[in-house]
Amino acid sequence: MTTALPRYAYLGPAGTFTEAGLRQVVGPNEAEYLPQLDVVTALEAVRTGAADFAVVPIENSVEGGVNATLDTLAVGEPLVVVREVLVPITFVLAARPGTAMEEIRRLSTHPHAWAQCRRWLNRNLPEVVHVPATSTAGAAALLAEGGAGFEATLVSPLTAEVYGLAVLAEHVADNESAVTRFVVVARPGAVPARTGADKTSLVVHLPDNEAGALLTMLEQFATRGVNLSRIESRPIGDALGRYSFSIDAEGHLDDARVADALMGLHRVCPYVRFLGSYPRADATRPSVHPANSDVAFAAAQEWVQALRRGAVD
């Protein structure tokens, strides 16, 4: 009996940085790769059951959070992150063979790629017009087919090779150390086991028109010694001035300090969405004060139970 391969939706087409992230998770012989037009479509494929998992970008070291991913995870049928991977980002300027630099008037690439090469473009192609694309590889595929309405693209060296494009300039990124974080997203299920080097992701809304609401929310983490590795505000969308917070906290749901912080958030905030606890890609363990360790929380609970039994020492 043949077992069906797991299905992974990802931001396509072939040759994207997202595919490079996917290949860190599972090889093409171990899964069915399902390239999608954009991030939203990839995530919706999991919600509808058309895919078992989605691999999507969530954060770039230069541009910050990927809004399409953050916003899609924040609403709709719940999805959870089960893993993250890191992909170094390198760009080249590529065009159809025979194209000269002076011929380039319009350049298509993903907006994050454009932003990461902005200073190089200002120095070398100051008059070029950006044509936004849903992915770097998508722009490369259109350019390779001809008649795309633009003369060049910014892509990875591998993507240029895959689509038969000529490299006109290498190392065009403004920051050669740029990294993008990709996450593997699934429908809710068993939380990945605690490793000791984990993240917990959340979406939190604040109470309306309440002075100090942001401080109250942050205190739920601070008083329990839970460090935040990322916090970003995103508009809720139903009215001006209403924002939610996308948060990555150091630690796992099975850590007493993290669980207690989540309970605190549930008490003081009108909306808390759990987006998963999962291993950190860099395997960095948090520094935890002894007072916030699982042992300390357990000892405090035992003390309270003893008080209820009549012990007062």
N, C-alpha and C positions, 0 to 999 in steps of 0.2 A: 504493500500500500504506500503510495507516494504522499508525503506530507506537503501541503501547500507552503510556499515560501512566504515569510512576512512581507507585507507591502509597505514601502516607504515613499510617501509623497515628499517632494522637495522642490525648491525654487530652481526651475530649469531655464533653458534646455541643457543638454550635455555640456560639460566643461565649466560650469559655474563654480564659484568658491563654495557654494552650498554643497555641490556634489563632492568637492574635496573633503568637506566636513562629514558628509554621509559616509564616505569611504573609510573614515576613521572609526565609524560605528559598526558598519557591516559591509562586507565585500559584495560586488555585483553577482557573484556566484552563490551568495547566501541569502539574497533577498531580491524582491522585485522592485526595481527602481521606477517610480512614477513621476516624471518631470511635470511641473505645473507652471502655469503662466506667471503667477505671483504668489506672495506669501499668504494672502487671504485664502486663495483657492487651495493651497496646500493644507492649511489648517482645517478648512471646511471639509476636505476629503476625509479627514479623521472623524469629524463630527458626523458625517453621513454614513460612515462605514466603508467608503470606497478605498480607504487606506487604513492600515493598522497603526502607523506612526507617521509623523511629519518631521522633517529636519528643516529648520528655518533660522535665519540670523536674528539675534536679539540685541546685540550690543557690539559697537565698534570702539576701539580704543581712541580713535580720533573724533568721530562724530557722535558718540554716545549711543543711546537707545535707538532701536529700529522701531519707529512709531507704528508701522503696519502690524508688526508682531505684538507689541505691547497692547495696542488697542483691540486687536482681535481676541487675544487671550482674556481681556478684561470683561468682555460681555459675551452673551450667547451661551450655548450649552457648555458646561465646564470641561476644560481640558487641563492636563497637568504635565509638567516637565519631569522627565525621568532620567535625563542625562544631559551633559553639556560637553562640547569639544571646542578647542581653540584652533584657528587656522591663521597662520601668518599671511599678510596681504601684500602682494607685490604686483605692480602695474607696469605695462608697457604701452606705448602708443603704437597702434597697429592699423594697417590699411590694406586695400587690395594691392597685389603686386603691381609695381609700376607707378604707384602714386607717390608724388613728391610732397615734402612738407609744405611748400608754398602753395600747393593746390588745396590745402585743407581749409574749408570755410565753415563746415558744420561737423560736429563731433557728437556721437551718440554713446551713452553709457548710463549705468545706474547712478542716481543722484549722489549716493554715498561715495562712489568711485570718483565722480567729478569733484566733490568736496575735498577728497584726500589728495588731489593733484592740482588744486587751485593755483598755488603759487607757481608751480612749474608751467602751467598753461599761461598764466599772466606774463611770464618771462618769455616764453617761446612761441605761443600762439595767442597773442593778446586780443585778436579780433574774432577768434573762433566762437561760434554759437553752440550752446549746449542743446542737444535733442535728448530729453529724458527717455530712458529705457527701463523696462521692468527688471532686467538683469543685465550684467555685463556680457554674458554669453549670448543672450537674446540679441543684443546689438551686433555682436560679432557674426551671428548666423545671418542676420539681415544684410549686413555689409558683404558677406561672402557670396550671397545670392545675387548681388548687384541691384541697382535701381532703388536703393534704400533711402535716398534723399540726404545722405551725409557721406563724407569722404573718409572718416577715421573713427576709431573707438579706443577706449581705455579698457584693457583686459589683462588677465594674468598671462604670463608667457605660455602656459599650457593651452589656454583657450585660443590664443593666436595660432598655435601649432595645429590644434584640432580643426580649426576652420580654414586653414590654409592662407592665413593673412601674413603680410610682410611686417616685420617689426621695424618701425622707423626710429624709435628711441626707447632705451631701457631705463629703469630706475627713475621713473617719472613721479613717483609718490613723494609728497612733501615730507613724510615721516616713514623711513624705511623699516621702522620697528612696529608698524601698525599690525594689530591683531583683531580679528572678528570672532566673537563668541557665538556659536550656534547651539541650539537646544533641540533635543529629541522630545517630541510632544506626543502624548497618548491620551486615550480616554481614561477617566479616573479608575483606579484599581489599587492593588496593594502598593504601598509606598516602598521605594527601594530601601534596602537595609542601610542602617547607619554605618558609616565608615570611620567617623571621627574627623573627616575633612569634607564637610557637606555645606550645602546652601539650602535655604528655604525661601521660596518666592511667594509674594503676596500682592494683592491689589486691595487698597484700603481707601474708603471714603471718610471724610471728616464731617462732623455735625455742621449744619448750616448756621451761620451768624452766631457763632459761639467763640468769644474771645479766648485765646489760648488753646484752641482745639489742636493745632499742630503740635504744640508743646506736650499736650496730654498724650497724643499718639506716640510721639518719640519717647516719652518717659516710660512707656510700656516696655521698650527695648532697653533703655539706659539703666533702669533700676534693677534689671535682671542680668546685666552684663552682656547683652546680645549686641554685637557690632553689626552695622549695616555696611555692606560692600557696595551697594548701589541704591539710590532713591531718586526717583524722577516724578515730577508732577505731569499729569496729562488731563486735558479738559474732559469732563464727563460728557458734554455735548448737548445737554438739555437746556442750559441757560448760561449766560455769561457769568464768569466768576466762580463757577463750580468745578472743582478739580478733584481727581483721585490721585493716589500715589502708588507707583509701581516700585516694589521694594525687593531687594535681595538681602537676606539676613544670614549671618554666619551661624551655621549649626543645623541640626536636624529636628524634625518633629518629635523624635524619641529622646531628645535632650530635654531634661526637666526645665531648664531655663527658657528654652524656645517654646515649649508647650505652655508654660506659665505666661509668657509674653503674648501668645496667641489668645489665651483666655482673657487676658487683660484687654486686648484689642476688641475682642468680641463684646466685652462689657461696655466699652466707652465709645466705640465707633459704630455707625449705623450699617456699615457694609464691610465685610472682610471676605475676600475670595482667596482660598488656598490654592496656589499654583504648583505645589509640589516641594518635596525635600529630596535631594539628589546629590551624588558625589561631585565635588569640585574637580574641574579638569586639571587644575594645577596641584591638586592634592595638598594644599596648604591647610594646616590645622589651626584653628583659632586659639588665641591666648585667653584662657578662662581663669578668672580669679577664683581662689578656693571657695569663697562665699557663694559662688554661682555654680558650683559643680553639682552633679547629680547626687553625690554623697551628702552635700550640705542641704540640698532640698529634701532628701529622704530623712535626714536627721531632724530637720525642722518639723516635718510632718509627724514623725514619731513622737516628738516632744509635745505637740498639740494633742495627739491621741492620748498620751499619758496624762495630760491635764484633764481631759474629759473623764478619765478613769479615776481621778481624784488625787493624782500625784501633783505635788507643788514644788518639788526641788528642781 
